Every structure is written in structure tokens, then in C-alpha cells.
């Protein structure tokens, strides 16, 4: 799955639809009405996003440490 996008629930009438928006193209696509499958897709997306944020924070710390070492 491509994670270069945002994902959110969009309410239309009395139903909610999982929607993804590609940041590079500003294209919005519905993945379907709220169901077990779309909830799983959304949860997987959030887990992966959190994992990437943690990885980025770890890399930022490593980069800062390397910068300090190279100032000698």
C-alpha cells in the first residue's frame, strides 16, 4: 500500500466512508463504506504511520549525535 497519502473517515448522509487523499496529486478516493475490511485498512494505515514516525525520530537522534561528533 502506498503511504504517500492521508486517510480519514468521511460522513455522507448517515454512513461513513474511508477516504484516502494522495498528497502529490490532491486526488481523493473512497475505499468504501465502514466495514470490517475498511476498519482494518485504516488501523493498518495508522499503525504503519506511527511506526514511520518512531523510525524518523530515531533517525533524527542518530543524525544529531553524528553532527555533534563531527564538530570536533
JOZI-V592927 format. One line per field, one symbol per residue. ss: DSSP state (A for helix, B for strand, O for the rest). Layout:
ss->???
This chain:
ss->OOOOBBBBBBBBOOBBBBBBBBOOOOBBBBBBBOOAAAAAAAAAAAAAAAAAAAAAAAAAAAAAAAAAAAOO
